[in-house]
Amino acid sequence: MPLHPQAQTLLEQMKMMGFDYKPGLTVTQMREMLKMIIAARPAPEPVAHVEDRVIPGPAGEIPIRIYTPQGSSPFPVLLFFHTGGWMNGNLDAQDPMCRRLTRLAECIIVSVDYRLAPEHPFPAAPEDCYAATQWVATHATEFHGDASRIAVGGDSSGANLATVVALMARERGGPKLVFQLMLFPATDFRLNTPSMEELGEGYNVTKSLMIWITDNYLPNPEDRTNPLASPLLAPDLSELPPALIITAEYDPLRDEGEAYGKRLQEAGVQTKVSRYDGMIHDFPDLLEEPGKQALAEIASALRAAFG
């Protein structure tokens, strides 16, 4: 179907304001743009409790933010890994998304501020995210969480990290996860899918942006086919937790997300892939009204997985 009118308007506004990738963009400039976006947001949606903490990581402390819903504990827990191309983002970047999902899914969300490239290239981010997942499994009762009901999730680069953590947990003997949520996941750094070619210009993610991200996050070319960077290339996807994958029709990452979903299904993993026609990458975080349906689907899937 045609590009949704609100998505088209947003893309035009982003271009006018300079929020699009251009050759020569620096990581510092990209991070400054995010600060501007965060500063312009309305007041945050209330939840019962929000707490910032730091926890031990493989190379120092990892900041986390714990969102707790109304209701009786213990609550199931979703570890959420933010978007930002492995180079940008922080605990504030997807604070609105975390607050909405805390309320809609009636679960605790632990948002993880993992180390960023280029200062900390692969595998710093997945190792931090896995360490945070281990910490939650061990310390869940300290913040009214249920260690028997832990899921991982994320958006774009964060979705990549979520399923990579699921692979790491399987290979390293835990912790046991009940679900993995992937919104617009990057799963293949070969960047050669039809959607990457057909939609590689004119949308809020471009092929040139993905090449720049790849060069910063994975400066060693050999790492680009490592399953902990490109999970689509993992030889075995069996015995992973059930999954929901959200894709968008006008997203260059669409095909690799859907291909990953197909491979999970072929490996016997209960997986649903939902493509939203007329939509662009990250639309639930960018377009409030069109995003409501996706958020409702995500919340329903999480509640079902948590039982």
N, C-alpha and C positions, 0 to 999 in steps of 0.2 A: 504494500500500500504506500501512498505518498508519505513523505516526511510529515510528522505531526506539526500543525501550525505553530504550536508553542515551542517546539524544538527548533523550528526554523527561525523564529524570532530570537530565541536565546542565542543561537549560533551567530546571528547577525550582530547582536549586542556584544557578544564576547569578542568578535573580530574588531568592532569599532573601539572597544575599550582596551584592545591590545592583549586580551587573554587568549592568545593562540600562539602556537609554536612557530618561531622563525629561526632560521640558521643564525648562529651567534648568540642565542639565548644562553644565559649563564644559570647555574644552579642557584646562585644568590638572587638573581632577578625572579626566578620561578618561585622561590620561597617568599620573596617580598609580595608577589601577586597574591599568594595564599593568605598572607597577613591582612591584605586589603579586603579580601573576600570575607574573612572571619570577622573583621572589625565592622563590616557593614550589615551583619546579620541582626535580626530582631532578638528580643530577649529569649533565653532558652526555655524550652518546654519543661515544666516541673516534673520531677519524679520523686519518689519517697526519700531517697538518700543518694548523695554523690560524694565519693571520697577519693582523693589522690593519694597514692602510696608509691614507694619504690621497693623493688624486690631484687634479690640477687640474680645476676646474669652471668654468662660465660666470660664477659670482659668488663664487668662492672655492674652498677645498678641499672635496672630497667624501670622507668616510670610507667605506672599503670593508673587507670581510673576505673573505679568500681561503681556501677549504677545499680541501685536496688529498687525493685518495684514495691507497690503497696501489696499487702497480703501477709500470709503466714509463712514463715520459713520452716524447713530449708527450701531454698529456691534452686531450680536448675540453673546452669551457668553456660553462657555463650562467651567464649573468647573471641574478640573482634579485632581484626588487623586492618588498619586504615589504608586507604588508597594513597596515590602520590608517586607512582612510578619508582618505588624503592628509593627515591631521592628527596621526596617532599612529604609533608604531612606531620602531624603530631596529635596529641590528645584532644586538641580543639578542632582538628580538621573535620572529623565526622561526629562531633558531639551531638548535633541535632539528630542524626541517624541513630546513634546509640540510645538517646533518650526515647525516641519513638519506638524502637524495638523493645526496650525495657518495658514500656507500658503495654504495647500490643501483644508481645509474646509472654508477658508475665514471668520474666526470667531476669536473673542478674546478668549484666554484661560487664566483662572485664576488657577494657580497651587497652591495647599494648603499644607503647611508644618505642618500637624497635629501632635499632641503629640504621642509619641511612647512608647510602652511597652518595657521592663517590668517596667520602671520607672512610666509609666502612663498606666495601664491596662484598658481594657474595663470598662466603655463606653467612655473613654476620646477621642479616635479617632473619633467615629461617632458624638459625641457632637461638637467637633471642626469643623468637615466637615459641619455639619448642620448650625452651627453659621456662617461659611464662606459663605454658600449659602444664608442665610438670609441677610448678609451684602451686597453681590453682588446685590440681588434684590432691596435693598434700595439705594445703591450708584452707580448703573451701569452708570448713566449719567456722573458721575465724571471722568470716564475713557473711554467715548465714547461707552458704552455698551447699549444694548436694554433690559430693564428689562422684556419685554413681550416675549423675546426669550432666555430663560435660560435652559441649559441642564446640566446634571451631567454625569461624566464618570470616568473611572479609569482602572487600570491594576492589576489583581490578587487581592491582599488585597485591592487595590484601587477600583477595580470593586465591591468588596463586599461593600465598604463604599459608592459607588455611589448609588447602589440600596437600601441600608439601608437609605441613605438620602432621597431617593424618598419615602420610607415608612414613615419616620419621617415627611416629608412635608405633606403627605396625612393626617396623624394622628393629626398634630399640626396646621393645617389650612393654610399651605403654606410655602414657596412661590410656585406658580404654575410653574411646569416644563414641557417643551415640549418634552423631550427625555432623555433616559438613555442609556449610552454606557458602555458595560461590556466586557473587554478583559480578558478571562481566569478566570472568577469569582470563588472565594471560596464562597460557599453558605450553607455548611452543615458541622459543626464541629464534627459530629459523625464519619466522616472519614471511612465510611464503604461501599463505592460504589465499583462496579466491577473494574472500572479503577484505583481506589486507590490501590486495591489489585494486579491487573495485571501489573500495571506500576509503582509500588511503589519503585522500585529500578532501577538504571541505567540511570535515566534521571535527568534533572536539578532541578526538584522538586521530593522529595521522601516522602514516608509515615513517615519515622523517622523524617525528617525535619518538617513535618506538626504536628507531635505530640509535638515536641519541641516548635514550634510556639504556639500551642494551650496552652501548659503549661504556657507560658510567657504572652500571650495576655489575656487568660481566666483562671487565676489561680483558680477562683471559679467554680467548675464543673457545678453548676446550671446555670451559664451564657451561657454555650455552646449550650443550646437549646433555648435561647432567640432569637426571630426573628430579633433583631437588631445585633446579631452576626451571626446567621444561618438563613438568610431570606427564605431559602427553607422551613423552618418550620413555616412560618407565616400562620395563619389560613385563611387569606383573602388577595389575591393579586390583587383584582379588583381596578379600578380607578387609576392605576398607569400610568405614561407616556409611550409612545411607546418605544420599546427597540431593540437594536442590541446586540447580544451576540456572541463573537468570541471564538471558542474552537479549540484545536489542537488534532490530533489523538493520539499522544504519550505524553499526559499530564495526570497525575493522577487526576487532577481537572476536566477533560473532562466531566465525567458523571454528576457531580453535577451541572455544568454550563448548560448542556443540559436539565437536569431535571427541573431546574429553568425556563428555556425558555418554556418548555412544560406547566408548571404550570401557567406561565403568559398568554400563549395562551388560556388555559382552562378558565382563569378568564376574558377573553375578551380583554386582552391587546394586541395591535398590536405588534408582536414580530417576529424578524427574528433571527434564530440560524444558524451560518455559521461555519461548521467544516472544518479545513484545514488539509487534509490528508498528512501524512509524516512529520508533523511539531511537534515541542515541545513547551512547555510553554514559553510564552514571545517571540516567534520567531520574531515579527516585530521589537522588540527592540534589538534583538541579531543578526539577519541575514538580511542584507540590501536588497539583491535581492529577496529572497523569501517573505520578508515582504512587498514588494511594492504592491502586489495585495490586501493584507489585509488593508493596509493604504488607498488604493484607495477606497475600499468598505466602510471603516469607514467614509472617507471624503464625499463620495456620500450620505451616510445615514444622516450625520449631515447637509449637505446642504439642503437635502429634508425636514428634520425635521424643519429647521429654515425658510424654505420657501424663 
